[in-house]
Amino acid sequence: CRQALRSTAGPEVDFARAEREHQLYVGVLRGKLGLQVLELPADESLPDCVFVEDVAVVCEETALLTRPGAPSRRKEVEAMKRVLESLNLNIVEMVDENATLDGGDVLFTGREFFVGLSRRTNQRGAEILADTFKDYAVSTVPVHDSLHLKSFCSMAGPNLIAIGSSEAAQKALKTMQQMSDHRYDKLTVPDDAAANCIYLNIPSKGHVLLHRAPEEYPESAKVFEKLKDHMLIPIANTELEKVDGSLTCCSVLINKSSEL
């Protein structure tokens, strides 16, 4: 709790509560939604290792192991590599020492990638991602005033980008719209942090959206409630947010049936 990276000083993480919130998150994915969940072992020497999204980008049968922008996080890749190899994915490793890439800066829309150029992700990292996923267009988006691109946006549906209301978020959205040949629908929420949600299309359940709980962001929760075609599942993330964690940070979604 004390050694995890954080962009701003603030209240200490309540470890017991963080653990409960994380167990509920895993419980929703496994129990409520019936997904197969692989949990990586915790590593006390890596205080940010709960944020697994940053160390791998998985699309179809290929997994790109990233080179996180924070040097203290680079050893996290080793555990992720082992588990992705066990799933028989095509593994690509980012070995260029000039490259940095955090998965939190990678937004895959289903049609293309947007990569945030932030304090954690640079142009070379984005180029390696483009080389890895050649079937998709890759556009870069400058990220200011936030840790990652997905600190203020995410996919909330097949063609729907959830976006925060801040000037920085809206500016980034405008850049994405200008870069893309495709027109996306947008869902604007008052709180940037609440714009990070998890969209899933599950055959037996249809459109599913995990979003921040009403007790955390009541006005943003009201906006999500307008999505009548979605199964909406509120998830609290109060504690991990203190160390820059969002809902997408804590899982890597892999569209692959596997006997785990």
GIMOHU-V638127 format. One record per pair of residues at least 12 apart in sequence whose ideal C-beta (glycine too) atoms are under 8 Angstrom apart, sorted by the first residue. I is the first residue (numbers start at 1). J is the second residue. Records with the same first field share a line. If there is no record, write none. Layout:
# GIMOHU-V638127
I = J + J
This chain:
# GIMOHU-V638127
1 = 13 + 15 + 18 + 47 + 243
3 = 47
4 = 47 + 48 + 243
5 = 47 + 48 + 70 + 72 + 73 + 243 + 244
6 = 242 + 243 + 244
7 = 147 + 244
10 = 242
11 = 242
12 = 242
13 = 239 + 240 + 242 + 243
14 = 239
15 = 239
17 = 238 + 239
18 = 239 + 240
21 = 235 + 236 + 237 + 238 + 239 + 240
22 = 50 + 240 + 250
24 = 235 + 236
25 = 210 + 235 + 237 + 247 + 250 + 251
26 = 39
28 = 210 + 233 + 235
29 = 251
32 = 233
33 = 200 + 202 + 205 + 208
34 = 202 + 204 + 205
35 = 200 + 202
36 = 258 + 260
38 = 83 + 87 + 260
40 = 52 + 79 + 80 + 83
41 = 79
43 = 76 + 79
45 = 75
46 = 72 + 73 + 75 + 76
48 = 70 + 72 + 73 + 76 + 243
49 = 73 + 76 + 79
50 = 240 + 245 + 249 + 250
51 = 104 + 240 + 245 + 249 + 250
52 = 76 + 80 + 249 + 250 + 251 + 252
53 = 103 + 104 + 248 + 249 + 250 + 251 + 252
54 = 66 + 68 + 73 + 76 + 102 + 103 + 104 + 120 + 249
55 = 68 + 73 + 76 + 77 + 80 + 103
56 = 77 + 80 + 84 + 103 + 252
57 = 101 + 103 + 106 + 108 + 129 + 132 + 133
58 = 84 + 89 + 252 + 253 + 254
59 = 108 + 133 + 136
60 = 255
61 = 89 + 90 + 256
62 = 89 + 90 + 92 + 132 + 133
63 = 84 + 89 + 90 + 91 + 92
64 = 92 + 94 + 101 + 128 + 129 + 132 + 133
65 = 77 + 80 + 81 + 84 + 91 + 92 + 93 + 94
66 = 94 + 101 + 102 + 103 + 125
67 = 94 + 95 + 96 + 97 + 99 + 100 + 101 + 125
68 = 100 + 101 + 102 + 120
69 = 100 + 101 + 102 + 118 + 119 + 120 + 121 + 122
70 = 120
77 = 93
80 = 252
81 = 93
87 = 254 + 256 + 258
89 = 254 + 256
92 = 132
94 = 125 + 128
96 = 124 + 128
98 = 122 + 124
99 = 122 + 124 + 125 + 127 + 128
100 = 120 + 121 + 122 + 124 + 125
101 = 115 + 120 + 121 + 122 + 125 + 126 + 128 + 129
102 = 118 + 120 + 121 + 148
103 = 252
104 = 116 + 120 + 147 + 148 + 149 + 150 + 151 + 246 + 248 + 249
105 = 117 + 118 + 120 + 121 + 143 + 148 + 149 + 150
106 = 129 + 149 + 150
107 = 149 + 150 + 153 + 154 + 155
108 = 136 + 155
109 = 155 + 159 + 161 + 182 + 184
110 = 155 + 158 + 159
111 = 136 + 137 + 182
112 = 136 + 137 + 138 + 139 + 180 + 182
113 = 129 + 130 + 133 + 136 + 137 + 138 + 139
114 = 138 + 139 + 140 + 141 + 149 + 176 + 179
115 = 129 + 138 + 139 + 140 + 141 + 149
116 = 140 + 141 + 142 + 143 + 148 + 149 + 150 + 172
117 = 140 + 141 + 142 + 143
118 = 143 + 146 + 147 + 148 + 149
119 = 147
120 = 147 + 148
121 = 143 + 148
123 = 140
126 = 138 + 140
137 = 180 + 181
139 = 176 + 179 + 180
141 = 172 + 175 + 176 + 179
142 = 172 + 175
143 = 168 + 172
144 = 168 + 171
145 = 166 + 168
146 = 168 + 169 + 192
147 = 244
148 = 246
149 = 172
150 = 196 + 246 + 248
151 = 192 + 193 + 196 + 244 + 246
152 = 164 + 166 + 168 + 169 + 172 + 192 + 193 + 195 + 196
153 = 169 + 172 + 173 + 195 + 196
154 = 195 + 196 + 197 + 198 + 199 + 247 + 248
155 = 199
156 = 187 + 197 + 199 + 209 + 211 + 224 + 227
157 = 185 + 187 + 199 + 207 + 209 + 227 + 230
158 = 201 + 207
159 = 184 + 185
160 = 184 + 185 + 186 + 187 + 199
161 = 173 + 176 + 184 + 185 + 186 + 187
162 = 186 + 187 + 189 + 195 + 196 + 197
163 = 186 + 187 + 188 + 189 + 195
164 = 188 + 189 + 190 + 191 + 192 + 193 + 194 + 195
165 = 188 + 189 + 190 + 191 + 192
166 = 192
168 = 192
169 = 192 + 195
173 = 186
187 = 223 + 224 + 227
188 = 223
189 = 217 + 219 + 220 + 223 + 224
190 = 217 + 219 + 220 + 223
191 = 212 + 217 + 219 + 220
193 = 212 + 217 + 241 + 246
194 = 211 + 212 + 216 + 217 + 220 + 221
195 = 220
196 = 212 + 246 + 247 + 248
197 = 209 + 210 + 211 + 212 + 224 + 247 + 248
198 = 210 + 211 + 247 + 248 + 251 + 253
200 = 253
205 = 231
206 = 229 + 230 + 231
207 = 227 + 229 + 230 + 231
208 = 230 + 231 + 233
209 = 224 + 227 + 230 + 231 + 232 + 233
210 = 233 + 234 + 235 + 247
211 = 224 + 232 + 233 + 234 + 235 + 247
212 = 234 + 235 + 236 + 237 + 247
213 = 234 + 235 + 236 + 237
214 = 234
215 = 236
216 = 236 + 237 + 238
221 = 234
235 = 247
